[in-house]
Every structure is written in C-alpha cells, then in structure tokens.
Amino acid sequence: MQVTTNYGDVNAAATIVFMAQSEMAQSETASSPLAEALARVGDRWTLLVVEALLPGPRRFNDLLDQVPGIAANILSDRLKRLERDGLLVARPYSERPPRAAYQLTAEGQELAGALRLLAHWGAGHADPAQAPRHPACGTPIEPRWYCPTCDHLVDHEPNHAEVHFV
C-alpha cells in the first residue's frame, strides 16, 4: 500500500505505510491458533517474563533480576503489552513514585503448560541433565496428548497426525 501526502513530509508517508503494513501483518497473524499465540507471546522475552511471574507477583526490579539479560525498557514494554493483552495485572503498591507489582491473570497462568512443553523440547536439544524430572523417581518427564472426554492418551493412535487445533 502506498500513501502520499501533500505536506511533503517523507517521515509521515513512511509512518503511514508502516502502519498499514503492520495492520495487514496483524490480520494475517490471526490465520491460525499458533499464529495468534505467537502474535501475543512469541517474541524473545515475553515467555521468560511469564515464567518469572508463574510463582506469584513480582516487582519490576525483581523481574529484572529474574530474567537475565533483559533491559529495563524492554521489560517495561513487555509488561505493558502483557497487561494490554489481559495476561497480567499491575497492582500499584506506591503512588510516589508510582510503582506496581505484576501478577499473571488466569489466562496468563494458562501459559504454564505451553512453557513446560517448550522447556521439554529445549531440554531435548540441550543438556539432558536439565530436563524436567519426576520428583518421586528422577525420571525425565515426557509430555503427552490427552483427551479428557475419552480419558485416553492420543500420542500413539494411527490418526494422531490428523489432530486439528480449534
């Protein structure tokens, strides 16, 4: 999409073109459930912030300490985005200066399962000693697809490749 302006301001035209491209990209991201999830939490830092919040509320500086390598401006941006998307709430604990503790909503807590799956996948491609383990026996834990209606594992069914995400 090309947009021209009578003001001769190249930056304004570029900004309008970029905004139009962003809107088109956002409409394309909703084409599948995975694309929707990635649009909301698929960048480098967001899931690490969510992981740091899983045990409970954290303050900004606590999150900076728990997510190694994240810059304060990036953390601030991710917290605002997660709050806007309804995945966390900011609860003020000081008015002067304004400060908040951040806590996952129920929808944000639902990401714990996805984080476990990603951690399992990561452990399989990194150091096997860091794989999540069953506390009772020490065996590495393996994720499985399960149907709660049928009370049945579906990992090894012949039509497993035909599972559809809705």
FIVOBA-976482 format. One record per residue (C-alpha): residue number from 1; residue in three letters; x, y, z. Coordinates in pm, whole numbers. Each point is the difference from the previous one (the first is absolute). Example, Ala and Ser with C-alpha at 12.3 -4.5 7.8 and 13.67 -1.06 7.14 Angstrom:
REM FIVOBA-976482
seq; type; east; north; up
1; ALA; 1230; -450; 780
2; SER; 137; 344; -66
//
This chain:
REM FIVOBA-976482
seq; type; east; north; up
1; MET; 0; 0; 0
2; GLN; 140; 340; -95
3; VAL; -117; 320; 163
4; THR; 98; 349; -111
5; THR; -40; 325; 183
6; ASN; -22; 362; -107
7; TYR; 222; 106; 287
8; GLY; 315; -133; -161
9; ASP; 93; -168; 326
10; VAL; 174; -324; -94
11; ASN; -5; -121; 360
12; ALA; -379; 39; 21
13; ALA; -45; -198; -323
14; ALA; 236; -272; 121
15; THR; -180; -17; 333
16; ILE; -337; -38; -171
17; VAL; 136; -274; -228
18; PHE; 156; -178; 301
19; MET; -328; 23; 194
20; ALA; -192; -145; -295
21; GLN; 252; -284; -31
22; SER; -25; -68; 376
23; GLU; -379; -19; -20
24; MET; 24; -244; -291
25; ALA; 254; -212; 189
26; GLN; -226; -7; 307
27; SER; -297; -115; -206
28; GLU; 216; -275; -152
29; THR; 119; -119; 343
30; ALA; -352; -99; 100
31; SER; -6; -266; -274
32; SER; 66; -287; 243
33; PRO; 1; -63; 374
34; LEU; 379; -29; -2
35; ALA; 36; 329; -187
36; GLU; -233; 166; 252
37; ALA; 208; -133; 291
38; LEU; 325; 112; -160
39; ALA; -142; 345; -65
40; ARG; -72; 35; 372
41; VAL; 298; -170; 167
42; GLY; 242; -109; -271
43; ASP; 285; 246; 37
44; ARG; 333; -68; 171
45; TRP; -88; 134; 347
46; THR; -373; -37; 64
47; LEU; -6; -366; 102
48; LEU; 301; 51; 226
49; VAL; -190; 279; 177
50; VAL; -305; -227; 29
51; GLU; 219; -277; 143
52; ALA; 139; 240; 261
53; LEU; -358; 92; 102
54; LEU; -131; -359; 30
55; PRO; 93; -38; 369
56; GLY; -186; 320; 90
57; PRO; 7; 381; -12
58; ARG; 333; 173; -63
59; ARG; 118; 357; 5
60; PHE; 179; 156; -296
61; ASN; 353; -28; 146
62; ASP; -66; -359; 106
63; LEU; -92; -80; -360
64; LEU; 317; 171; -125
65; ASP; 198; -232; 227
66; GLN; -194; -313; -99
67; VAL; 18; 47; -377
68; PRO; 374; 16; -75
69; GLY; 100; 236; -278
70; ILE; -328; 189; -39
71; ALA; 32; 378; -16
72; ALA; -229; 213; 216
73; ASN; -168; 162; -303
74; ILE; -70; -340; -157
75; LEU; -143; -134; 327
76; SER; -220; 307; 34
77; ASP; -128; -46; -357
78; ARG; -74; -372; 51
79; LEU; -183; 66; 328
80; LYS; -218; 265; -165
81; ARG; -75; -232; -292
82; LEU; -83; -295; 228
83; GLU; -231; 224; 203
84; ARG; -168; 135; -315
85; ASP; -54; -360; -120
86; GLY; -157; -98; 333
87; LEU; 277; -241; 99
88; LEU; 110; 192; 308
89; VAL; -118; 275; 233
90; ALA; 208; 277; 150
91; ARG; -94; 64; 363
92; PRO; 130; 335; 128
93; TYR; 177; -13; 335
94; SER; 139; 355; 0
95; GLU; -136; 327; -137
96; ARG; 317; 208; 42
97; PRO; 192; -117; -187
98; PRO; -255; -204; -194
99; ARG; 88; -369; 36
100; ALA; -185; -324; -57
101; ALA; 22; -371; 64
102; TYR; -79; -215; -301
103; GLN; -213; -312; 19
104; LEU; -121; -242; -267
105; THR; -372; -24; -63
106; ALA; -167; -339; -35
107; GLU; 58; 24; -376
108; GLY; 368; 74; 62
109; GLN; 27; -297; 236
110; GLU; -132; -223; -280
111; LEU; 333; 53; -178
112; ALA; 170; -224; 261
113; GLY; -82; -310; -206
114; ALA; 144; 150; -318
115; LEU; 313; 102; 192
116; ARG; 39; -358; 127
117; LEU; -23; -132; -357
118; LEU; 254; 253; -127
119; ALA; 233; -78; 292
120; HIS; -29; -372; -78
121; TRP; 80; 63; -364
122; GLY; 293; 226; 96
123; ALA; 137; -258; 242
124; GLY; -8; -262; -276
125; HIS; 219; 224; -214
126; ALA; 236; 115; 274
127; ASP; 139; -152; 317
128; PRO; -207; -310; 91
129; ALA; 89; 54; 367
130; GLN; -223; 311; -2
131; ALA; -312; -186; -119
132; PRO; -300; 26; 234
133; ARG; -10; -310; 222
134; HIS; -261; -185; 203
135; PRO; 77; 84; 365
136; ALA; -89; -350; 126
137; CYS; 238; -201; -221
138; GLY; 221; 247; -190
139; THR; -107; -118; -347
140; PRO; -25; 272; -269
141; ILE; -364; 98; -51
142; GLU; -153; -41; -347
143; PRO; -300; 203; -120
144; ARG; -295; -185; -153
145; TRP; -314; 98; -191
146; TYR; -305; -98; 202
147; CYS; -375; 8; -66
148; PRO; -184; 80; 325
149; THR; -336; -108; -147
150; CYS; 121; -348; -96
151; ASP; 249; -21; 288
152; HIS; 254; -123; -254
153; LEU; 353; 84; -117
154; VAL; 2; 79; -373
155; ASP; 377; 7; -67
156; HIS; 19; -340; -165
157; GLU; -335; -20; -178
158; PRO; 23; -63; -376
159; ASN; -183; 324; -84
160; HIS; 208; 216; 239
161; ALA; 125; 201; -300
162; GLU; -360; 105; -64
163; VAL; -43; 180; 334
164; HIS; -142; 346; -73
165; PHE; 44; 311; 212
166; VAL; -316; 200; 50
//
